[in-house]
Amino acid sequence: MAKFLQLAPMQAMTDIHFMNTYHKIFGGFTEMMAPYLMAASNSRMKVQNLQKYFSELNSEITLIPQLLSNDAQGFLHYANVLHDMGFQKVNWNLGCPFPYVTKKQRGSGLLPFPDRIEDILEQVMPHLGSSLSIKIRLGLHHPDEILPIIDILNKFDIEETIIHPRTAAQKYEGTANKGFFKEIYPKFNMPIIYNGDIINKAKVDEMEADFDGIKGYMIGRGAFINPFITNQINNISHSDEEKIKLFSDFYYELHNYYKAKTITDHGFLGRMKDLWFYFAQSFEKGDSYLFALKTINEIPIFETAVSNILASGKLKRTSIVSKE
Ligand SMILES: Cc1cc2nc3c(=O)[nH]c(=O)nc-3n(C[C@H](O)[C@H](O)[C@H](O)COP(=O)(O)O)c2cc1C
């Protein structure tokens, strides 16, 4: 049976076009989570803009919108707008680690304040049309911060919790704390999804043995570093020739879309360089490709360099069994 896999939200990376393209070329994600929308009572986010944004989504994709909020009324307002638009599940971001978010007690900035989390849930849960999922880190500063929050989450009817076992202080560095995850996930009384550092099937195989009974896995950077990952996890393999063809199709769908949509050359190249930060890691010699691409400031030169990479570059053999 196919594994339950959720695409992680990545602000400015996993936009609707990325989701549509990944779904078209590779498929394999059971659900995709959209990057956070700020849900405050005084937010100027317009319903028409949300409708327009989400209307471009391929209807075969099950998308979960995510809200960043420390404000029960703002959360409820936008969650119910999204529910009216047809979304059956909404996610609350309790993980964003960036100081401009955390210092306002949003994202993982709420983790040292379990009473506030409880208060928000008490106000939100009775009036929420959709089901609620939670995406959480271990803490703002210390992993132990999550412990009292587990008891709070267990009091509510929460659909599932996605745990990224790092503190906010770690940002995305170091390794995810799988040992701590293993200790705490059985304490939750709702389905649990593991998130963090999954870049190939071998990582999932290790976890399958270790984390008995979890619902599934959320994958973010791995979908860029190794876009074959969903297929590998589901035991669908490709020859080297098929892989480079799929990768090129995937790449050019993104490239051509962003080229048409981005107003300035600088903006377009910036966007593509952000993508290549991850894509380069798919290739042997990827570091040298990235180094070269980063120095290019003209689109035709950039495009020639990319086509050379795709013509002669070797994709890494992220084999379905090897431990990388
Ligand atoms: C560029 C970037 C943007 C991100 N944006 C969001 C976001 O909007 N909401 C969220 O919950 N997590 C966000 N994350 C965190 C990811 O969803 C995920 O939890 C994290 O990258 C760890 O998973 P991974 O190792 O599979 O990438 C972001 C991460 C990155 C690298």
The ligand as a MOL file (V3000), in Angstrom:
LIG
                    3D

  0  0  0     0  0            999 V3000
M  V30 BEGIN CTAB
M  V30 COUNTS 31 33 0 0 0
M  V30 BEGIN ATOM
M  V30 1 C 12.5430 27.7390 2.7230 0
M  V30 2 C 11.6650 27.1040 3.7560 0
M  V30 3 C 10.3910 27.6130 3.9780 0
M  V30 4 C 9.5500 27.0270 4.9470 0
M  V30 5 N 8.2700 27.5080 5.1210 0
M  V30 6 C 7.4260 26.9060 6.0180 0
M  V30 7 C 6.0500 27.3160 6.1890 0
M  V30 8 O 5.5320 28.2160 5.5320 0
M  V30 9 N 5.3250 26.6450 7.1240 0
M  V30 10 C 5.8250 25.6140 7.8820 0
M  V30 11 O 5.1230 25.0210 8.6990 0
M  V30 12 N 7.0980 25.1980 7.7120 0
M  V30 13 C 7.8870 25.8020 6.8070 0
M  V30 14 N 9.1610 25.3210 6.6200 0
M  V30 15 C 9.5740 24.1010 7.3470 0
M  V30 16 C 9.2660 22.8420 6.5210 0
M  V30 17 O 7.8770 22.6810 6.3300 0
M  V30 18 C 9.8140 21.5780 7.2100 0
M  V30 19 O 9.2130 21.4770 8.4860 0
M  V30 20 C 11.3240 21.6260 7.3900 0
M  V30 21 O 11.9570 22.0200 6.1800 0
M  V30 22 C 11.8620 20.2550 7.8200 0
M  V30 23 O 11.4900 19.2590 6.8870 0
M  V30 24 P 12.5090 18.7270 5.7500 0
M  V30 25 O 13.7760 18.3370 6.4460 0
M  V30 26 O 11.7730 17.5930 5.1170 0
M  V30 27 O 12.7490 19.8860 4.8240 0
M  V30 28 C 10.0080 25.9160 5.6880 0
M  V30 29 C 11.3010 25.4090 5.4540 0
M  V30 30 C 12.1190 25.9770 4.5230 0
M  V30 31 C 13.5000 25.3890 4.2880 0
M  V30 END ATOM
M  V30 BEGIN BOND
M  V30 1 1 1 2
M  V30 2 1 2 3
M  V30 3 2 2 30
M  V30 4 2 3 4
M  V30 5 1 4 5
M  V30 6 1 4 28
M  V30 7 2 5 6
M  V30 8 1 6 7
M  V30 9 1 6 13
M  V30 10 2 7 8
M  V30 11 1 7 9
M  V30 12 1 9 10
M  V30 13 2 10 11
M  V30 14 1 10 12
M  V30 15 2 12 13
M  V30 16 1 13 14
M  V30 17 1 14 15
M  V30 18 1 14 28
M  V30 19 1 15 16
M  V30 20 1 16 17
M  V30 21 1 16 18
M  V30 22 1 18 19
M  V30 23 1 18 20
M  V30 24 1 20 21
M  V30 25 1 20 22
M  V30 26 1 22 23
M  V30 27 1 23 24
M  V30 28 2 24 25
M  V30 29 1 24 26
M  V30 30 1 24 27
M  V30 31 2 28 29
M  V30 32 1 29 30
M  V30 33 1 30 31
M  V30 END BOND
M  V30 END CTAB
M  END
